[in-house]
Amino acid sequence: MLRPQILLASRHLGPCVGPRTGASQLSRQLPILARRAYSDSQPPAPSTTPAGDTNSPSARVIPNRTTGQNASGSPNKSRGLFRKVRNKAPSPPPAVLDRTRLPSSLHSQMPNANLLRLRDACQCSLCVDPDSGQKTFATTHLPNKPELQSAELDGGGSLTVVWENDPLSGGGTHESVYTPEFIERWKETSQRKLISRVLWDRAMLEEELDSCRVSYDDWMAGGDKFRDAFIALHKTGLIFVNGVPESETSVEEIGRQIGRLQDTFYGLTWDVISKPQAENVAYTNQFLGLHQDLLYYFDCPRIQLLHCIANDCDGGESLFSDGVRTAMQLQLQSPEQYATLTSENVSYHYDRNGHLYGNSRPTIRDSGAGFVPSVWWSPPFQDVFSSRTKVNRWHRAAALFQRTLEAPENLFEYKMRPGECVVFDNWRVLHGRRHFNTAQGKRWLKGTYVNNQVFQGRTSKLLAEFDSHQVKESSHDMWVAEKEALDAQLGGSREKGPASEEATISEQAPAAGQ
């Protein structure tokens, strides 16, 4: 094919090419000849450039063999080797499916629809073992950018996605079907929802106390009233179960309605009763200030249950305070002190009877943007401060935190009666007790714990079972609502300032008869 083109082009060269033309000269001319021959073989493109317009970008500055000039009017030294060539307008490319993302019409149903995340979540029997429910592959077995062939949402709300070049299907296609239940879970994972909380003071809790009670029979039945009580536990962090049988196993039965109990070195259950040479101040009749249990554990209990079996002695009133409310109050009134308590860690430890535990935590846990999921406060088990801790700065902030916790308006005091079981959030609600007189009567509580993972798992299962999505909101929305409500309760806390320096409850005189 090249030889006819060369012969065709040679007609324009005249004496420039002949038998005695050097090989090097000919090799230099060949590319030019090929382009020229190709140009001659093409029909001229219709021109849209006005006559005489040599500045148009579609008119190249190429020598014109007829005039001997190029398009700018300069002399043509190549003597007719080239002619003017005009560019064709490019044709629009054919429509092609974007195989790297879901169609935009599906974004509202599937927010944050990363294709690797979506392919990895396939629930078919090839990808998830039907018997064990476990994945049959590692995410790394998938390509970084799975290829999409099609995606369609049917009338029932299920999404069907077909993948191309799928390695788990031998390089062929793979079909994934995502049910409406899965899509709802996808949305929940994208923006985790939480049950809204009520940040309470003493007056508020006393007013809402009836809604924080449930009978033992209703709790054990696991129906609507159990669900309502469980949601109340999320909202206030504190509920009471009434009519509990006088049995040492009753607290286990109540706890197992939430899930598996958390075993500790105290045992699966334990007794809060006064005894000599106690290994824990709780096992005495002494005053016990507000605190949280087992902060020296990495996995400290989330839920604590205390069943009152006997309490007929003088004193021994239980004390409760909403630690998250106190933290939020400091966030509003004393942001600098709040920042200190979120950044400075405090060490906790336990070293008795062959058990050695230790852990460190900030007093206030801020998960970001001011949202407070928990607080940590347990003076009896506080360890030596780290040399890195700014102790004096922490002390000033912690003193304000304690005064606010123990302020009379924030402290709920309640004497438990036999047959009652208090269930409270150990990550939020601090508890304590007043001194009691052991000369007459008896005070005996039976306790157990549930860890956070069990509690959260029961919550998710319960809400899915009862379709209670209306009680949930995002952590950011929750924080905004809590902050606005608390600010209104405090009467414009930013202007009011921090809590006054009142005596702490540990310094107050004991109640009559103690």
C-alpha positions, 0 to 999 in steps of 0.5 A: 500500500505504501508504494502507490502513495510514494509514486503518487507523491513523487509527481509533485517533486519533479527533479527532486527525486530520481535515480540518483537521489540519495537514500538519506534525502529520500528517507527524510521525504518519505513521512512528508510524502505519505501525509501528502498522499493521504491528504490528496486521497481525502475529499475536501471538508466543507469550509465554515470560514469566511473568505479571506479569514486567515486568522481562523483557528480552523485554517492552519498555517500550511504552505499552499502549493498553488500560490506559493504562499502560506496562509499568513501570506509569507513566501512559500519556500516549499514550493507547493508541497502542502495545501491548506487543510481545515479541521473537521468538527469532532463528533459527540461520543456515544452515551456510555454507562458510568460503571464507577458509580450508582446512577444519580437517581438511586443516591437518595435510597443509597447515600454514600454509595461507594461501589466497593463498600456495596459489592463487599456487602453482598448477602448472596449465598456465594458471598455469605455462608447460609449456615454460619452467616459469615463472609466467604471472602476477604475484602481484598479479594475484590478489585479496588473499583468494582465494575457496574453493569446495571443497577435497578430498584424494583417496586418492592424497594429491593435494589438489584446490582449486576457486576462485571468482571467479578473475580468471585464469579470467575471473571463473569457477572455477579448479581447482588440483591439488597433488600429494603431492610438492608438498605435501611441498615445501610442508611443507619450505618451511614449516619448512626441513629441514637435514642434521644436523651433527657438531661435531668435534674432532681425536679425533672426526674421526680416529675417523670418518675412514674414513667421510669417505673415498670413492674417485674412481670411486664419487664420479664414478659418482654412486650410493649411495656418492656420496650417502653421501659428500655427506651426510658432507660436510654432517655434518662439513664435510670429506671426502677423495676417494682414487685421483684421477688425476694430471691437472690436470683431475681437480679440475674433474671432482670439482667438477662432480659437485656442480655448476657451478664458481665462477669468480673472478679466480684463474680457474676452477681455480688452483694452490697452488704456491710461486713468487717475488713471490706475489700471495697468501701461499698461493703461498709456502712460508710458514706459513699460519694458519687462515682461510677463502677470499675473505671479501671476496667478497659470494658467497664460495665455499661448497665448496673442493676441493684436489687433491694432485698432488705433496707430497714435500717436508718439512713442508706438513701441512694444518691444519683446524678446525671453526669452527662447533664453536668458535663453539658452544663459546663460546656455552656457555662465554663467552656475552658474548664470543659475543655480541660476535663475532655483533654486531661486523662485520670488514672484509675486502679485496683490492687487487692486480693491478687487482682491488679487492674489499671486504666486512664480516661478523661473526666468527660468524653467528647466524641466530637463537635461537643457531643458527650456520650459519657463521663468518668468519675470515681475518686475512691479508685483514682491512681497517681497522676501521670507526670504528663497531666496538668494537675493544677489545671485539671483540679480547678476544672474537676472541683467545678465538675464535682460541685455541679454534680452534687448541687442540691438541684442536680442530686436525686435522693431515694431510699430503695424499698425491698422488692425494687431493682434500680437499673441505671447507665453506669457511663452516664449516671453517677451513684452513691449512698448515705451512711446507714446505722447497722446497730438496728436493721439491715441493708442488703442489695444484690447487684450485677452488670451488663457490658456496653456491647450487649446493651447496644445489641439489645437496643438495635434488636429491640428497635428493629423488632418494634420499628421504633425509628421515630425515637431516634436521631443523629448524635449531632441533632441530639446534641443540638436539641439537648444543648438548647433544652438545657440552656433554656432550663438554666435560664441563659447559662452563658450569662448566668455563669458557673455553679456557685461554690457550695459544700459538697455532699460529702461535707454535709451533716448526716441525716437524722438517725445516721 
